Amino acid sequence: MNIHHLELFYYVAKHEGISNAVRKIPYGIQQPAVSSQITLLEEHIDATLFHRRPFELTETGRKLYEFVEPFFSNLNKMSDDLRGGESQRIRVGASHIILSDHMPTIMEKVREDRPDLRVSLRPGHQPALETALLAREIDVAVTVLEKEPPPGIEARSLLEIPLVLVARRSSKIKSVEELIERRKITEPLICMPADEPVTKIFRTGLTDAGVDWHTTLEVNSFDLVEKLATKGFGIGIGVVSPSSRRVPGVRAIPLPGFPTLKLGVLWQGKLEGLLQSFIAGIEWHVGNLNQMLADEAQSSGKTT
């Protein structure tokens, strides 16, 4: 039997379908190619391996999967053993903002003790990252915790970041109370897409306050929110920014009483080896951010 055909069958059987398998196979291959090569395997053994809809292995398919699964599922471990020890590669999932603004610092810290560190980065939010963890496609995720993770995933809270409004320095709006008193706000609102955690949390705060405020401009980064706000296009939604300075020309308006962004780290299995070192690096970075948040809050208090 063709070993590559067996590998493809392993992924199809493990993930219960060809379309699911295509998303999990660790190299690029299209669904028609998988289908055709599985067909060749079935022709070779003169038997059907699985029923397509709904997916179900046949008796022959079950026997073949039981035979190939130990080999393909242990390839990564064998690779580590052949290198002479634990792999220095870790697969990390996080939002675009965390990957771009924070991950380089974390990686640099971990590399002090793990000079051979290799990292694979994958963007996503909590639901998609949990799915990737359960499928063992990533080793650790840093994400906004929108809900309790499912069984089988460990979670550790890291940091709570308050939301703020960002407005042009010349704006007459000095506090969120001025806006909430109106119930329906007429100023243009600049914010991230509706599925972004910061937008969901902000909407929850508005609902709790009984306020109606529709999005005028939807953008994909906090930096762009601030740039548009400083040009007078509206009031934006942001977060207290401990890692970088704000765009010149804007000021932050606190949102007391609104929910906060709760950041956490997710993983599966025992916390040891490189995974433990990487999470320690994350917590070291979060400790620095907490100090910056405290300093910024103290500075804001002196300013007001």
C-alpha positions as CSV (number, residue, x, y, z in Angstrom):
1,M,0.0,0.0,0.0
2,N,1.1,3.5,-0.8
3,I,2.4,5.1,2.5
4,H,1.2,8.5,1.5
5,H,-2.3,7.2,0.9
6,L,-2.2,5.6,4.4
7,E,-1.2,8.9,5.9
8,L,-4.1,10.7,4.3
9,F,-6.5,8.0,5.4
10,Y,-5.1,8.4,9.0
11,Y,-6.1,12.1,9.0
12,V,-9.5,11.5,7.4
13,A,-10.3,8.8,10.0
14,K,-9.0,10.8,12.9
15,H,-10.9,13.9,12.0
16,E,-14.0,12.2,10.7
17,G,-14.2,13.4,7.2
18,I,-12.1,14.6,4.2
19,S,-13.0,18.3,4.6
20,N,-12.1,18.3,8.3
21,A,-8.8,16.4,7.5
22,V,-7.8,19.0,4.8
23,R,-7.7,21.7,7.6
24,K,-5.7,19.5,9.9
25,I,-3.0,18.0,7.6
26,P,0.2,19.8,8.3
27,Y,1.0,20.6,4.7
28,G,-0.9,22.1,1.8
29,I,-3.2,19.7,-0.1
30,Q,-6.6,20.2,-1.7
31,Q,-9.8,18.3,-0.9
32,P,-10.1,16.8,-4.4
33,A,-6.5,15.4,-4.2
34,V,-7.3,13.8,-0.8
35,S,-10.5,12.3,-2.2
36,S,-8.8,10.9,-5.3
37,Q,-5.9,9.3,-3.3
38,I,-8.3,7.8,-0.8
39,T,-10.2,6.3,-3.8
40,L,-6.9,4.8,-5.1
41,L,-6.3,3.2,-1.6
42,E,-9.8,1.7,-1.6
43,E,-9.3,0.4,-5.1
44,H,-6.0,-1.2,-4.1
45,I,-7.5,-3.1,-1.1
46,D,-10.8,-3.6,-3.0
47,A,-12.9,-2.4,-0.1
48,T,-14.7,0.8,1.2
49,L,-13.0,2.4,4.1
50,F,-15.7,4.8,5.3
51,H,-19.2,6.1,4.6
52,R,-19.1,9.7,3.6
53,R,-22.4,11.2,5.0
54,P,-22.7,10.8,7.8
55,F,-19.0,9.8,8.3
56,E,-18.5,6.3,9.7
57,L,-15.7,3.9,9.3
58,T,-16.5,0.5,7.8
59,E,-15.2,-2.6,9.5
60,T,-12.3,-2.6,7.1
61,G,-11.6,1.1,7.7
62,R,-11.6,0.5,11.5
63,K,-9.1,-2.3,11.2
64,L,-6.8,-0.3,8.9
65,Y,-7.0,2.8,11.2
66,E,-6.1,0.7,14.3
67,F,-3.1,-0.5,12.3
68,V,-1.8,2.9,11.1
69,E,-2.8,5.1,14.0
70,P,0.1,4.1,16.4
71,F,2.7,4.9,13.7
72,F,1.4,8.3,12.5
73,S,0.4,9.5,16.0
74,N,3.9,8.9,17.3
75,L,5.9,10.5,14.5
76,N,6.5,13.7,16.4
77,K,7.7,11.8,19.5
78,M,10.0,9.7,17.4
79,S,11.3,12.9,15.8
80,D,12.1,14.3,19.2
81,D,13.9,11.1,20.3
82,L,16.0,11.1,17.1
83,R,17.1,14.6,17.8
84,G,18.3,13.4,21.2
85,G,15.7,14.9,23.4
86,E,12.7,17.2,23.7
87,S,11.8,19.3,20.7
88,Q,12.5,23.0,21.1
89,R,9.5,23.9,18.9
90,I,6.2,25.2,20.3
91,R,3.0,26.1,18.5
92,V,1.3,29.2,19.8
93,G,-2.1,30.6,19.0
94,A,-3.2,34.1,19.9
95,S,-5.0,37.2,18.5
96,H,-3.3,39.3,15.9
97,I,-2.7,42.1,18.5
98,I,-1.1,39.7,20.9
99,L,1.1,38.1,18.2
100,S,2.3,41.5,16.9
101,D,2.6,43.5,20.1
102,H,3.6,41.0,22.7
103,M,4.8,37.7,21.3
104,P,8.3,38.9,20.2
105,T,9.1,40.0,23.7
106,I,7.9,36.7,25.2
107,M,9.8,34.7,22.6
108,E,13.0,36.7,23.4
109,K,12.6,36.0,27.1
110,V,12.1,32.2,26.6
111,R,15.1,32.1,24.2
112,E,17.4,33.1,27.1
113,D,17.0,29.6,28.5
114,R,16.0,27.9,25.3
115,P,18.5,29.2,22.6
116,D,17.2,26.6,20.1
117,L,13.6,27.8,20.4
118,R,11.5,27.5,17.3
119,V,7.9,28.9,17.3
120,S,4.9,28.5,15.0
121,L,2.4,31.3,15.4
122,R,-1.3,31.0,14.6
123,P,-3.9,33.8,14.8
124,G,-7.4,33.3,16.3
125,H,-9.8,33.9,19.2
126,Q,-10.9,31.7,22.0
127,P,-13.4,29.3,20.2
128,A,-11.0,28.6,17.3
129,L,-8.0,28.3,19.5
130,E,-9.8,25.8,21.9
131,T,-10.6,23.7,18.8
132,A,-7.0,23.8,17.7
133,L,-5.8,22.8,21.2
134,L,-8.2,19.9,21.4
135,A,-7.0,18.7,17.9
136,R,-3.4,19.1,19.2
137,E,-2.7,21.6,16.4
138,I,-1.2,24.1,18.8
139,D,0.4,23.7,22.2
140,V,-0.6,26.9,24.0
141,A,-3.0,29.8,23.4
142,V,-3.0,33.3,24.7
143,T,-6.5,34.8,24.4
144,V,-9.3,36.9,25.8
145,L,-11.3,34.6,28.0
146,E,-14.9,35.2,26.9
147,K,-16.2,32.0,28.6
148,E,-15.0,29.0,30.6
149,P,-12.9,26.6,28.5
150,P,-14.3,23.1,27.8
151,P,-13.2,20.0,29.7
152,G,-9.7,18.9,28.8
153,I,-8.3,22.4,28.5
154,E,-6.4,24.0,31.4
155,A,-6.7,27.8,31.8
156,R,-4.9,30.4,33.9
157,S,-6.0,34.0,34.2
158,L,-3.2,36.5,33.3
159,L,-4.4,40.1,33.1
160,E,-7.5,42.4,33.1
161,I,-7.2,45.4,30.8
162,P,-9.8,48.2,31.1
163,L,-11.5,49.6,28.0
164,V,-11.4,53.3,27.2
165,L,-12.8,55.8,24.7
166,V,-10.2,57.6,22.6
167,A,-11.1,61.1,21.4
168,R,-9.5,64.0,19.7
169,R,-7.8,66.2,22.3
170,S,-10.0,69.2,21.3
171,S,-13.2,67.1,21.8
172,K,-15.7,68.6,24.3
173,I,-16.4,65.2,25.7
174,K,-14.6,64.8,29.0
175,S,-16.2,61.8,30.5
176,V,-18.4,58.8,29.5
177,E,-21.1,60.0,31.9
178,E,-21.7,62.9,29.6
179,L,-22.5,60.5,26.8
180,I,-24.5,58.0,28.8
181,E,-26.8,60.7,30.1
182,R,-28.1,61.1,26.5
183,R,-29.1,57.5,26.1
184,K,-28.8,57.8,22.4
185,I,-25.4,59.1,21.3
186,T,-25.0,61.0,18.0
187,E,-21.1,61.2,17.9
188,P,-19.7,58.8,15.2
189,L,-18.3,55.6,16.8
190,I,-15.1,54.0,15.5
191,C,-14.4,50.4,16.6
192,M,-13.2,47.0,15.8
193,P,-15.4,44.4,14.0
194,A,-18.4,43.0,15.8
195,D,-16.8,39.6,16.4
196,E,-13.7,41.1,18.2
197,P,-13.8,40.5,22.0
198,V,-13.2,44.2,22.7
199,T,-16.3,45.2,20.7
200,K,-18.4,42.5,22.3
201,I,-17.4,43.6,25.8
202,F,-18.0,47.3,25.0
203,R,-21.5,46.4,23.6
204,T,-22.2,44.6,26.9
205,G,-21.3,47.7,28.8
206,L,-23.5,49.8,26.6
207,T,-26.5,47.4,27.1
208,D,-26.0,47.4,30.9
209,A,-26.0,51.2,30.8
210,G,-29.1,51.3,28.6
211,V,-27.3,53.2,25.9
212,D,-27.8,52.9,22.1
213,W,-24.7,53.7,20.0
214,H,-24.3,52.4,16.5
215,T,-20.9,51.8,14.8
216,T,-20.0,54.4,12.1
217,L,-16.5,53.2,11.2
218,E,-15.3,49.7,11.5
219,V,-11.5,49.1,11.4
220,N,-9.1,46.3,12.1
221,S,-6.6,47.8,14.6
222,F,-6.5,50.0,17.7
223,D,-3.8,52.1,16.0
224,L,-6.2,52.9,13.1
225,V,-9.0,53.7,15.6
226,E,-6.7,56.3,17.3
227,K,-5.5,57.8,14.0
228,L,-9.1,58.3,12.8
229,A,-10.1,59.7,16.2
230,T,-7.3,62.3,16.0
231,K,-8.5,63.4,12.6
232,G,-11.9,64.1,14.0
233,F,-13.8,61.2,12.4
234,G,-15.4,60.2,15.7
235,I,-14.8,58.7,19.1
236,G,-13.1,55.3,19.2
237,I,-13.0,52.2,21.4
238,G,-9.6,51.2,22.7
239,V,-7.9,49.7,25.8
240,V,-5.6,51.0,28.4
241,S,-2.3,50.6,26.5
242,P,0.6,49.4,28.7
243,S,2.9,48.4,25.9
244,S,2.9,51.5,23.6
245,R,2.2,55.2,23.6
246,R,-1.0,56.5,22.1
247,V,-1.1,58.2,18.7
248,P,-0.4,61.9,19.3
249,G,-3.5,64.1,19.3
250,V,-5.8,61.8,21.2
251,R,-6.7,61.3,24.8
252,A,-8.2,58.4,26.7
253,I,-11.5,58.7,28.5
254,P,-12.0,56.0,31.2
255,L,-15.0,53.7,31.1
256,P,-15.7,53.0,34.8
257,G,-18.2,50.2,35.4
258,F,-17.7,48.6,31.9
259,P,-16.4,45.0,31.7
260,T,-12.7,44.5,31.2
261,L,-10.7,42.4,28.7
262,K,-9.7,39.3,30.6
263,L,-6.6,37.7,29.1
264,G,-5.6,34.1,29.9
265,V,-3.4,31.3,28.7
266,L,-4.8,27.9,27.7
267,W,-3.1,24.6,27.3
268,Q,-3.6,20.8,27.4
269,G,-1.9,18.1,29.4
270,K,1.0,18.4,31.8
271,L,2.6,21.7,32.3
272,E,6.3,20.7,31.9
273,G,9.3,21.1,29.6
274,L,9.2,23.8,26.9
275,L,5.5,24.4,27.5
276,Q,6.2,25.3,31.1
277,S,9.1,27.6,30.1
278,F,6.9,29.3,27.5
279,I,4.1,30.0,30.0
280,A,6.6,31.2,32.5
281,G,7.8,33.7,29.8
282,I,4.2,34.8,29.2
283,E,3.7,35.4,33.0
284,W,7.0,37.3,33.2
285,H,5.8,39.6,30.4
286,V,2.4,40.0,32.0
287,G,4.1,41.0,35.3
288,N,5.8,43.9,33.4
289,L,2.5,44.9,31.8
290,N,0.8,44.9,35.2
291,Q,3.4,47.3,36.4
292,M,3.0,49.5,33.4
293,L,-0.8,49.5,33.9
294,A,-0.3,50.6,37.5
295,D,2.1,53.4,36.5
296,E,-0.3,54.6,33.8
297,A,-3.3,54.6,36.2
298,Q,-1.2,56.6,38.7
299,S,-0.2,59.0,36.0
300,S,-3.8,59.5,34.8
301,G,-4.9,60.1,38.4
302,K,-2.3,62.9,38.7
303,T,-3.3,64.4,35.4
304,T,-7.0,64.5,36.3
